[in-house]
Amino acid sequence: MVPVRLRGHHFLCILTYRGHGYTPAFVENMSEIVEQIEQGRPLTLIEGPDDICNGLTPECREICYHDCSKPSTSEMDLLASDAVKPLLPLHSGDPFVLDRNHVDMMRKQFADGSIRRACEQCSWNEFCTSIALEGFSGVKLFAPA
């Protein structure tokens, strides 16, 4: 199975993803990817445009690439990847499968802020903070019981 390729900040985004996004095409693509990850599709962290970016319509790409091509976005990716790598079953960048236990552990650290340095400049930061404060209710990936 070909792994999902995710840039660092999108990896953090899947922890709080409720089905909101920049455009309907973005939401549809992100929802499909999150569902595949929950069903056991492996993923790998990459630099630059990922499967969320590459699965977009031309109109959505124009909106997202404007933000995602900025140096600050690359910095967010690096900060996010560096924060989560110690928490993941990674071996030299090999693909890995996320399970509920990994996601629950990362959400605890997301809620306490220890893996959120990358989020500081994100326009979605307050929204994601509110989701964490609500106990991650309504999220799409391994919703809390």
Chimera marker file (.cmm) of the C-alpha trace (Angstrom):
<marker_set name="trace">
<marker id="1" x="0.000" y="0.000" z="0.000" r="1" g="1" b="0" radius="0.5"/>
<marker id="2" x="1.390" y="3.396" z="-0.968" r="1" g="1" b="0" radius="0.5"/>
<marker id="3" x="1.741" y="5.578" z="2.133" r="1" g="1" b="0" radius="0.5"/>
<marker id="4" x="0.015" y="8.901" z="2.575" r="1" g="1" b="0" radius="0.5"/>
<marker id="5" x="2.610" y="11.652" z="2.326" r="1" g="1" b="0" radius="0.5"/>
<marker id="6" x="2.059" y="14.413" z="4.903" r="1" g="1" b="0" radius="0.5"/>
<marker id="7" x="4.039" y="17.569" z="5.552" r="1" g="1" b="0" radius="0.5"/>
<marker id="8" x="4.687" y="18.336" z="9.203" r="1" g="1" b="0" radius="0.5"/>
<marker id="9" x="2.019" y="20.935" z="9.842" r="1" g="1" b="0" radius="0.5"/>
<marker id="10" x="-0.665" y="18.854" z="8.122" r="1" g="1" b="0" radius="0.5"/>
<marker id="11" x="0.279" y="15.981" z="10.412" r="1" g="1" b="0" radius="0.5"/>
<marker id="12" x="-0.591" y="18.176" z="13.408" r="1" g="1" b="0" radius="0.5"/>
<marker id="13" x="-3.761" y="19.316" z="11.645" r="1" g="1" b="0" radius="0.5"/>
<marker id="14" x="-5.173" y="15.789" z="11.458" r="1" g="1" b="0" radius="0.5"/>
<marker id="15" x="-5.245" y="15.653" z="15.276" r="1" g="1" b="0" radius="0.5"/>
<marker id="16" x="-7.967" y="18.340" z="15.422" r="1" g="1" b="0" radius="0.5"/>
<marker id="17" x="-9.568" y="17.935" z="12.008" r="1" g="1" b="0" radius="0.5"/>
<marker id="18" x="-13.370" y="18.178" z="12.165" r="1" g="1" b="0" radius="0.5"/>
<marker id="19" x="-14.167" y="18.620" z="8.504" r="1" g="1" b="0" radius="0.5"/>
<marker id="20" x="-13.409" y="22.297" z="8.052" r="1" g="1" b="0" radius="0.5"/>
<marker id="21" x="-10.981" y="23.817" z="5.575" r="1" g="1" b="0" radius="0.5"/>
<marker id="22" x="-10.221" y="26.413" z="2.963" r="1" g="1" b="0" radius="0.5"/>
<marker id="23" x="-12.619" y="25.149" z="0.273" r="1" g="1" b="0" radius="0.5"/>
<marker id="24" x="-15.070" y="22.275" z="-0.230" r="1" g="1" b="0" radius="0.5"/>
<marker id="25" x="-12.420" y="20.510" z="-2.375" r="1" g="1" b="0" radius="0.5"/>
<marker id="26" x="-9.874" y="20.831" z="0.425" r="1" g="1" b="0" radius="0.5"/>
<marker id="27" x="-12.338" y="19.394" z="2.955" r="1" g="1" b="0" radius="0.5"/>
<marker id="28" x="-13.254" y="16.492" z="0.672" r="1" g="1" b="0" radius="0.5"/>
<marker id="29" x="-9.612" y="15.597" z="0.047" r="1" g="1" b="0" radius="0.5"/>
<marker id="30" x="-8.534" y="15.985" z="3.675" r="1" g="1" b="0" radius="0.5"/>
<marker id="31" x="-11.526" y="13.964" z="4.911" r="1" g="1" b="0" radius="0.5"/>
<marker id="32" x="-10.678" y="11.110" z="2.549" r="1" g="1" b="0" radius="0.5"/>
<marker id="33" x="-7.035" y="11.096" z="3.624" r="1" g="1" b="0" radius="0.5"/>
<marker id="34" x="-7.920" y="11.156" z="7.330" r="1" g="1" b="0" radius="0.5"/>
<marker id="35" x="-10.341" y="8.265" z="6.809" r="1" g="1" b="0" radius="0.5"/>
<marker id="36" x="-7.643" y="6.234" z="5.040" r="1" g="1" b="0" radius="0.5"/>
<marker id="37" x="-5.180" y="6.882" z="7.869" r="1" g="1" b="0" radius="0.5"/>
<marker id="38" x="-7.754" y="5.739" z="10.430" r="1" g="1" b="0" radius="0.5"/>
<marker id="39" x="-8.306" y="2.573" z="8.396" r="1" g="1" b="0" radius="0.5"/>
<marker id="40" x="-4.607" y="1.729" z="8.629" r="1" g="1" b="0" radius="0.5"/>
<marker id="41" x="-3.049" y="3.245" z="5.538" r="1" g="1" b="0" radius="0.5"/>
<marker id="42" x="0.588" y="3.966" z="6.372" r="1" g="1" b="0" radius="0.5"/>
<marker id="43" x="1.927" y="7.485" z="6.221" r="1" g="1" b="0" radius="0.5"/>
<marker id="44" x="5.250" y="9.199" z="5.978" r="1" g="1" b="0" radius="0.5"/>
<marker id="45" x="6.349" y="12.694" z="6.909" r="1" g="1" b="0" radius="0.5"/>
<marker id="46" x="7.779" y="14.707" z="4.021" r="1" g="1" b="0" radius="0.5"/>
<marker id="47" x="8.920" y="18.224" z="3.243" r="1" g="1" b="0" radius="0.5"/>
<marker id="48" x="6.927" y="20.398" z="0.868" r="1" g="1" b="0" radius="0.5"/>
<marker id="49" x="3.602" y="19.773" z="-0.868" r="1" g="1" b="0" radius="0.5"/>
<marker id="50" x="1.980" y="16.534" z="0.244" r="1" g="1" b="0" radius="0.5"/>
<marker id="51" x="-1.061" y="14.440" z="-0.650" r="1" g="1" b="0" radius="0.5"/>
<marker id="52" x="-3.379" y="17.007" z="0.879" r="1" g="1" b="0" radius="0.5"/>
<marker id="53" x="-1.860" y="19.736" z="-1.297" r="1" g="1" b="0" radius="0.5"/>
<marker id="54" x="-1.595" y="17.602" z="-4.419" r="1" g="1" b="0" radius="0.5"/>
<marker id="55" x="-5.176" y="16.338" z="-4.306" r="1" g="1" b="0" radius="0.5"/>
<marker id="56" x="-6.720" y="19.776" z="-4.644" r="1" g="1" b="0" radius="0.5"/>
<marker id="57" x="-8.577" y="21.418" z="-7.468" r="1" g="1" b="0" radius="0.5"/>
<marker id="58" x="-6.743" y="24.194" z="-9.344" r="1" g="1" b="0" radius="0.5"/>
<marker id="59" x="-8.795" y="26.872" z="-7.546" r="1" g="1" b="0" radius="0.5"/>
<marker id="60" x="-8.010" y="25.456" z="-4.123" r="1" g="1" b="0" radius="0.5"/>
<marker id="61" x="-4.355" y="24.940" z="-5.039" r="1" g="1" b="0" radius="0.5"/>
<marker id="62" x="-4.093" y="28.638" z="-5.808" r="1" g="1" b="0" radius="0.5"/>
<marker id="63" x="-5.428" y="29.527" z="-2.350" r="1" g="1" b="0" radius="0.5"/>
<marker id="64" x="-3.422" y="26.923" z="-0.443" r="1" g="1" b="0" radius="0.5"/>
<marker id="65" x="-0.165" y="27.215" z="-2.379" r="1" g="1" b="0" radius="0.5"/>
<marker id="66" x="-0.106" y="30.923" z="-1.676" r="1" g="1" b="0" radius="0.5"/>
<marker id="67" x="0.213" y="30.069" z="2.016" r="1" g="1" b="0" radius="0.5"/>
<marker id="68" x="2.117" y="26.807" z="1.654" r="1" g="1" b="0" radius="0.5"/>
<marker id="69" x="4.856" y="28.253" z="-0.546" r="1" g="1" b="0" radius="0.5"/>
<marker id="70" x="5.876" y="30.808" z="2.080" r="1" g="1" b="0" radius="0.5"/>
<marker id="71" x="9.140" y="30.215" z="3.978" r="1" g="1" b="0" radius="0.5"/>
<marker id="72" x="7.136" y="30.482" z="7.213" r="1" g="1" b="0" radius="0.5"/>
<marker id="73" x="5.129" y="27.393" z="6.185" r="1" g="1" b="0" radius="0.5"/>
<marker id="74" x="8.308" y="25.395" z="5.622" r="1" g="1" b="0" radius="0.5"/>
<marker id="75" x="9.415" y="26.506" z="9.069" r="1" g="1" b="0" radius="0.5"/>
<marker id="76" x="6.069" y="25.352" z="10.521" r="1" g="1" b="0" radius="0.5"/>
<marker id="77" x="6.570" y="21.975" z="8.842" r="1" g="1" b="0" radius="0.5"/>
<marker id="78" x="10.026" y="21.575" z="10.315" r="1" g="1" b="0" radius="0.5"/>
<marker id="79" x="8.906" y="22.587" z="13.807" r="1" g="1" b="0" radius="0.5"/>
<marker id="80" x="5.931" y="20.215" z="13.644" r="1" g="1" b="0" radius="0.5"/>
<marker id="81" x="7.973" y="17.278" z="12.326" r="1" g="1" b="0" radius="0.5"/>
<marker id="82" x="10.670" y="17.782" z="14.943" r="1" g="1" b="0" radius="0.5"/>
<marker id="83" x="8.030" y="17.884" z="17.692" r="1" g="1" b="0" radius="0.5"/>
<marker id="84" x="6.206" y="14.686" z="16.722" r="1" g="1" b="0" radius="0.5"/>
<marker id="85" x="9.029" y="12.432" z="15.502" r="1" g="1" b="0" radius="0.5"/>
<marker id="86" x="10.057" y="11.336" z="19.013" r="1" g="1" b="0" radius="0.5"/>
<marker id="87" x="6.449" y="10.247" z="19.631" r="1" g="1" b="0" radius="0.5"/>
<marker id="88" x="6.084" y="8.098" z="16.536" r="1" g="1" b="0" radius="0.5"/>
<marker id="89" x="7.158" y="4.589" z="15.544" r="1" g="1" b="0" radius="0.5"/>
<marker id="90" x="9.662" y="5.985" z="13.028" r="1" g="1" b="0" radius="0.5"/>
<marker id="91" x="12.694" y="4.159" z="11.756" r="1" g="1" b="0" radius="0.5"/>
<marker id="92" x="14.798" y="6.284" z="9.403" r="1" g="1" b="0" radius="0.5"/>
<marker id="93" x="11.796" y="7.925" z="7.776" r="1" g="1" b="0" radius="0.5"/>
<marker id="94" x="10.068" y="4.651" z="6.935" r="1" g="1" b="0" radius="0.5"/>
<marker id="95" x="6.279" y="4.725" z="6.573" r="1" g="1" b="0" radius="0.5"/>
<marker id="96" x="4.344" y="4.037" z="9.762" r="1" g="1" b="0" radius="0.5"/>
<marker id="97" x="0.756" y="3.322" z="10.780" r="1" g="1" b="0" radius="0.5"/>
<marker id="98" x="-1.000" y="5.545" z="13.273" r="1" g="1" b="0" radius="0.5"/>
<marker id="99" x="-3.238" y="3.865" z="15.796" r="1" g="1" b="0" radius="0.5"/>
<marker id="100" x="-5.575" y="5.211" z="18.437" r="1" g="1" b="0" radius="0.5"/>
<marker id="101" x="-2.912" y="4.939" z="21.161" r="1" g="1" b="0" radius="0.5"/>
<marker id="102" x="-0.436" y="7.107" z="19.225" r="1" g="1" b="0" radius="0.5"/>
<marker id="103" x="-3.128" y="9.653" z="18.412" r="1" g="1" b="0" radius="0.5"/>
<marker id="104" x="-4.361" y="9.792" z="22.031" r="1" g="1" b="0" radius="0.5"/>
<marker id="105" x="-0.784" y="10.314" z="23.274" r="1" g="1" b="0" radius="0.5"/>
<marker id="106" x="-0.155" y="13.065" z="20.721" r="1" g="1" b="0" radius="0.5"/>
<marker id="107" x="-3.446" y="14.755" z="21.564" r="1" g="1" b="0" radius="0.5"/>
<marker id="108" x="-2.461" y="14.931" z="25.227" r="1" g="1" b="0" radius="0.5"/>
<marker id="109" x="0.757" y="16.670" z="24.237" r="1" g="1" b="0" radius="0.5"/>
<marker id="110" x="-1.110" y="18.856" z="21.755" r="1" g="1" b="0" radius="0.5"/>
<marker id="111" x="-3.531" y="19.927" z="24.500" r="1" g="1" b="0" radius="0.5"/>
<marker id="112" x="-0.736" y="20.761" z="26.934" r="1" g="1" b="0" radius="0.5"/>
<marker id="113" x="1.071" y="22.715" z="24.213" r="1" g="1" b="0" radius="0.5"/>
<marker id="114" x="4.276" y="20.693" z="24.195" r="1" g="1" b="0" radius="0.5"/>
<marker id="115" x="4.088" y="19.847" z="20.463" r="1" g="1" b="0" radius="0.5"/>
<marker id="116" x="2.422" y="23.063" z="19.247" r="1" g="1" b="0" radius="0.5"/>
<marker id="117" x="5.278" y="25.459" z="18.619" r="1" g="1" b="0" radius="0.5"/>
<marker id="118" x="4.556" y="25.140" z="14.893" r="1" g="1" b="0" radius="0.5"/>
<marker id="119" x="0.986" y="26.306" z="15.497" r="1" g="1" b="0" radius="0.5"/>
<marker id="120" x="1.893" y="29.703" z="16.935" r="1" g="1" b="0" radius="0.5"/>
<marker id="121" x="1.700" y="31.531" z="13.579" r="1" g="1" b="0" radius="0.5"/>
<marker id="122" x="-1.107" y="29.443" z="12.075" r="1" g="1" b="0" radius="0.5"/>
<marker id="123" x="-4.402" y="31.130" z="11.238" r="1" g="1" b="0" radius="0.5"/>
<marker id="124" x="-6.225" y="28.043" z="12.586" r="1" g="1" b="0" radius="0.5"/>
<marker id="125" x="-4.455" y="28.114" z="15.971" r="1" g="1" b="0" radius="0.5"/>
<marker id="126" x="-7.383" y="29.434" z="18.027" r="1" g="1" b="0" radius="0.5"/>
<marker id="127" x="-9.808" y="27.030" z="16.355" r="1" g="1" b="0" radius="0.5"/>
<marker id="128" x="-7.562" y="24.051" z="17.116" r="1" g="1" b="0" radius="0.5"/>
<marker id="129" x="-7.020" y="25.269" z="20.661" r="1" g="1" b="0" radius="0.5"/>
<marker id="130" x="-10.780" y="25.319" z="21.204" r="1" g="1" b="0" radius="0.5"/>
<marker id="131" x="-11.029" y="21.742" z="19.883" r="1" g="1" b="0" radius="0.5"/>
<marker id="132" x="-8.340" y="20.624" z="22.322" r="1" g="1" b="0" radius="0.5"/>
<marker id="133" x="-10.123" y="22.396" z="25.181" r="1" g="1" b="0" radius="0.5"/>
<marker id="134" x="-13.330" y="20.563" z="24.223" r="1" g="1" b="0" radius="0.5"/>
<marker id="135" x="-11.565" y="17.216" z="24.555" r="1" g="1" b="0" radius="0.5"/>
<marker id="136" x="-11.231" y="16.741" z="20.779" r="1" g="1" b="0" radius="0.5"/>
<marker id="137" x="-14.939" y="16.019" z="20.439" r="1" g="1" b="0" radius="0.5"/>
<marker id="138" x="-16.184" y="15.818" z="16.869" r="1" g="1" b="0" radius="0.5"/>
<marker id="139" x="-12.782" y="15.126" z="15.313" r="1" g="1" b="0" radius="0.5"/>
<marker id="140" x="-12.591" y="12.803" z="12.310" r="1" g="1" b="0" radius="0.5"/>
<marker id="141" x="-9.463" y="10.770" z="13.222" r="1" g="1" b="0" radius="0.5"/>
<marker id="142" x="-9.978" y="8.307" z="16.079" r="1" g="1" b="0" radius="0.5"/>
<marker id="143" x="-12.631" y="10.401" z="17.802" r="1" g="1" b="0" radius="0.5"/>
<marker id="144" x="-12.485" y="10.084" z="21.588" r="1" g="1" b="0" radius="0.5"/>
<marker id="145" x="-15.049" y="7.672" z="22.996" r="1" g="1" b="0" radius="0.5"/>
<link id1="1" id2="2" r="1" g="1" b="0" radius="0.2"/>
<link id1="2" id2="3" r="1" g="1" b="0" radius="0.2"/>
<link id1="3" id2="4" r="1" g="1" b="0" radius="0.2"/>
<link id1="4" id2="5" r="1" g="1" b="0" radius="0.2"/>
<link id1="5" id2="6" r="1" g="1" b="0" radius="0.2"/>
<link id1="6" id2="7" r="1" g="1" b="0" radius="0.2"/>
<link id1="7" id2="8" r="1" g="1" b="0" radius="0.2"/>
<link id1="8" id2="9" r="1" g="1" b="0" radius="0.2"/>
<link id1="9" id2="10" r="1" g="1" b="0" radius="0.2"/>
<link id1="10" id2="11" r="1" g="1" b="0" radius="0.2"/>
<link id1="11" id2="12" r="1" g="1" b="0" radius="0.2"/>
<link id1="12" id2="13" r="1" g="1" b="0" radius="0.2"/>
<link id1="13" id2="14" r="1" g="1" b="0" radius="0.2"/>
<link id1="14" id2="15" r="1" g="1" b="0" radius="0.2"/>
<link id1="15" id2="16" r="1" g="1" b="0" radius="0.2"/>
<link id1="16" id2="17" r="1" g="1" b="0" radius="0.2"/>
<link id1="17" id2="18" r="1" g="1" b="0" radius="0.2"/>
<link id1="18" id2="19" r="1" g="1" b="0" radius="0.2"/>
<link id1="19" id2="20" r="1" g="1" b="0" radius="0.2"/>
<link id1="20" id2="21" r="1" g="1" b="0" radius="0.2"/>
<link id1="21" id2="22" r="1" g="1" b="0" radius="0.2"/>
<link id1="22" id2="23" r="1" g="1" b="0" radius="0.2"/>
<link id1="23" id2="24" r="1" g="1" b="0" radius="0.2"/>
<link id1="24" id2="25" r="1" g="1" b="0" radius="0.2"/>
<link id1="25" id2="26" r="1" g="1" b="0" radius="0.2"/>
<link id1="26" id2="27" r="1" g="1" b="0" radius="0.2"/>
<link id1="27" id2="28" r="1" g="1" b="0" radius="0.2"/>
<link id1="28" id2="29" r="1" g="1" b="0" radius="0.2"/>
<link id1="29" id2="30" r="1" g="1" b="0" radius="0.2"/>
<link id1="30" id2="31" r="1" g="1" b="0" radius="0.2"/>
<link id1="31" id2="32" r="1" g="1" b="0" radius="0.2"/>
<link id1="32" id2="33" r="1" g="1" b="0" radius="0.2"/>
<link id1="33" id2="34" r="1" g="1" b="0" radius="0.2"/>
<link id1="34" id2="35" r="1" g="1" b="0" radius="0.2"/>
<link id1="35" id2="36" r="1" g="1" b="0" radius="0.2"/>
<link id1="36" id2="37" r="1" g="1" b="0" radius="0.2"/>
<link id1="37" id2="38" r="1" g="1" b="0" radius="0.2"/>
<link id1="38" id2="39" r="1" g="1" b="0" radius="0.2"/>
<link id1="39" id2="40" r="1" g="1" b="0" radius="0.2"/>
<link id1="40" id2="41" r="1" g="1" b="0" radius="0.2"/>
<link id1="41" id2="42" r="1" g="1" b="0" radius="0.2"/>
<link id1="42" id2="43" r="1" g="1" b="0" radius="0.2"/>
<link id1="43" id2="44" r="1" g="1" b="0" radius="0.2"/>
<link id1="44" id2="45" r="1" g="1" b="0" radius="0.2"/>
<link id1="45" id2="46" r="1" g="1" b="0" radius="0.2"/>
<link id1="46" id2="47" r="1" g="1" b="0" radius="0.2"/>
<link id1="47" id2="48" r="1" g="1" b="0" radius="0.2"/>
<link id1="48" id2="49" r="1" g="1" b="0" radius="0.2"/>
<link id1="49" id2="50" r="1" g="1" b="0" radius="0.2"/>
<link id1="50" id2="51" r="1" g="1" b="0" radius="0.2"/>
<link id1="51" id2="52" r="1" g="1" b="0" radius="0.2"/>
<link id1="52" id2="53" r="1" g="1" b="0" radius="0.2"/>
<link id1="53" id2="54" r="1" g="1" b="0" radius="0.2"/>
<link id1="54" id2="55" r="1" g="1" b="0" radius="0.2"/>
<link id1="55" id2="56" r="1" g="1" b="0" radius="0.2"/>
<link id1="56" id2="57" r="1" g="1" b="0" radius="0.2"/>
<link id1="57" id2="58" r="1" g="1" b="0" radius="0.2"/>
<link id1="58" id2="59" r="1" g="1" b="0" radius="0.2"/>
<link id1="59" id2="60" r="1" g="1" b="0" radius="0.2"/>
<link id1="60" id2="61" r="1" g="1" b="0" radius="0.2"/>
<link id1="61" id2="62" r="1" g="1" b="0" radius="0.2"/>
<link id1="62" id2="63" r="1" g="1" b="0" radius="0.2"/>
<link id1="63" id2="64" r="1" g="1" b="0" radius="0.2"/>
<link id1="64" id2="65" r="1" g="1" b="0" radius="0.2"/>
<link id1="65" id2="66" r="1" g="1" b="0" radius="0.2"/>
<link id1="66" id2="67" r="1" g="1" b="0" radius="0.2"/>
<link id1="67" id2="68" r="1" g="1" b="0" radius="0.2"/>
<link id1="68" id2="69" r="1" g="1" b="0" radius="0.2"/>
<link id1="69" id2="70" r="1" g="1" b="0" radius="0.2"/>
<link id1="70" id2="71" r="1" g="1" b="0" radius="0.2"/>
<link id1="71" id2="72" r="1" g="1" b="0" radius="0.2"/>
<link id1="72" id2="73" r="1" g="1" b="0" radius="0.2"/>
<link id1="73" id2="74" r="1" g="1" b="0" radius="0.2"/>
<link id1="74" id2="75" r="1" g="1" b="0" radius="0.2"/>
<link id1="75" id2="76" r="1" g="1" b="0" radius="0.2"/>
<link id1="76" id2="77" r="1" g="1" b="0" radius="0.2"/>
<link id1="77" id2="78" r="1" g="1" b="0" radius="0.2"/>
<link id1="78" id2="79" r="1" g="1" b="0" radius="0.2"/>
<link id1="79" id2="80" r="1" g="1" b="0" radius="0.2"/>
<link id1="80" id2="81" r="1" g="1" b="0" radius="0.2"/>
<link id1="81" id2="82" r="1" g="1" b="0" radius="0.2"/>
<link id1="82" id2="83" r="1" g="1" b="0" radius="0.2"/>
<link id1="83" id2="84" r="1" g="1" b="0" radius="0.2"/>
<link id1="84" id2="85" r="1" g="1" b="0" radius="0.2"/>
<link id1="85" id2="86" r="1" g="1" b="0" radius="0.2"/>
<link id1="86" id2="87" r="1" g="1" b="0" radius="0.2"/>
<link id1="87" id2="88" r="1" g="1" b="0" radius="0.2"/>
<link id1="88" id2="89" r="1" g="1" b="0" radius="0.2"/>
<link id1="89" id2="90" r="1" g="1" b="0" radius="0.2"/>
<link id1="90" id2="91" r="1" g="1" b="0" radius="0.2"/>
<link id1="91" id2="92" r="1" g="1" b="0" radius="0.2"/>
<link id1="92" id2="93" r="1" g="1" b="0" radius="0.2"/>
<link id1="93" id2="94" r="1" g="1" b="0" radius="0.2"/>
<link id1="94" id2="95" r="1" g="1" b="0" radius="0.2"/>
<link id1="95" id2="96" r="1" g="1" b="0" radius="0.2"/>
<link id1="96" id2="97" r="1" g="1" b="0" radius="0.2"/>
<link id1="97" id2="98" r="1" g="1" b="0" radius="0.2"/>
<link id1="98" id2="99" r="1" g="1" b="0" radius="0.2"/>
<link id1="99" id2="100" r="1" g="1" b="0" radius="0.2"/>
<link id1="100" id2="101" r="1" g="1" b="0" radius="0.2"/>
<link id1="101" id2="102" r="1" g="1" b="0" radius="0.2"/>
<link id1="102" id2="103" r="1" g="1" b="0" radius="0.2"/>
<link id1="103" id2="104" r="1" g="1" b="0" radius="0.2"/>
<link id1="104" id2="105" r="1" g="1" b="0" radius="0.2"/>
<link id1="105" id2="106" r="1" g="1" b="0" radius="0.2"/>
<link id1="106" id2="107" r="1" g="1" b="0" radius="0.2"/>
<link id1="107" id2="108" r="1" g="1" b="0" radius="0.2"/>
<link id1="108" id2="109" r="1" g="1" b="0" radius="0.2"/>
<link id1="109" id2="110" r="1" g="1" b="0" radius="0.2"/>
<link id1="110" id2="111" r="1" g="1" b="0" radius="0.2"/>
<link id1="111" id2="112" r="1" g="1" b="0" radius="0.2"/>
<link id1="112" id2="113" r="1" g="1" b="0" radius="0.2"/>
<link id1="113" id2="114" r="1" g="1" b="0" radius="0.2"/>
<link id1="114" id2="115" r="1" g="1" b="0" radius="0.2"/>
<link id1="115" id2="116" r="1" g="1" b="0" radius="0.2"/>
<link id1="116" id2="117" r="1" g="1" b="0" radius="0.2"/>
<link id1="117" id2="118" r="1" g="1" b="0" radius="0.2"/>
<link id1="118" id2="119" r="1" g="1" b="0" radius="0.2"/>
<link id1="119" id2="120" r="1" g="1" b="0" radius="0.2"/>
<link id1="120" id2="121" r="1" g="1" b="0" radius="0.2"/>
<link id1="121" id2="122" r="1" g="1" b="0" radius="0.2"/>
<link id1="122" id2="123" r="1" g="1" b="0" radius="0.2"/>
<link id1="123" id2="124" r="1" g="1" b="0" radius="0.2"/>
<link id1="124" id2="125" r="1" g="1" b="0" radius="0.2"/>
<link id1="125" id2="126" r="1" g="1" b="0" radius="0.2"/>
<link id1="126" id2="127" r="1" g="1" b="0" radius="0.2"/>
<link id1="127" id2="128" r="1" g="1" b="0" radius="0.2"/>
<link id1="128" id2="129" r="1" g="1" b="0" radius="0.2"/>
<link id1="129" id2="130" r="1" g="1" b="0" radius="0.2"/>
<link id1="130" id2="131" r="1" g="1" b="0" radius="0.2"/>
<link id1="131" id2="132" r="1" g="1" b="0" radius="0.2"/>
<link id1="132" id2="133" r="1" g="1" b="0" radius="0.2"/>
<link id1="133" id2="134" r="1" g="1" b="0" radius="0.2"/>
<link id1="134" id2="135" r="1" g="1" b="0" radius="0.2"/>
<link id1="135" id2="136" r="1" g="1" b="0" radius="0.2"/>
<link id1="136" id2="137" r="1" g="1" b="0" radius="0.2"/>
<link id1="137" id2="138" r="1" g="1" b="0" radius="0.2"/>
<link id1="138" id2="139" r="1" g="1" b="0" radius="0.2"/>
<link id1="139" id2="140" r="1" g="1" b="0" radius="0.2"/>
<link id1="140" id2="141" r="1" g="1" b="0" radius="0.2"/>
<link id1="141" id2="142" r="1" g="1" b="0" radius="0.2"/>
<link id1="142" id2="143" r="1" g="1" b="0" radius="0.2"/>
<link id1="143" id2="144" r="1" g="1" b="0" radius="0.2"/>
<link id1="144" id2="145" r="1" g="1" b="0" radius="0.2"/>
</marker_set>
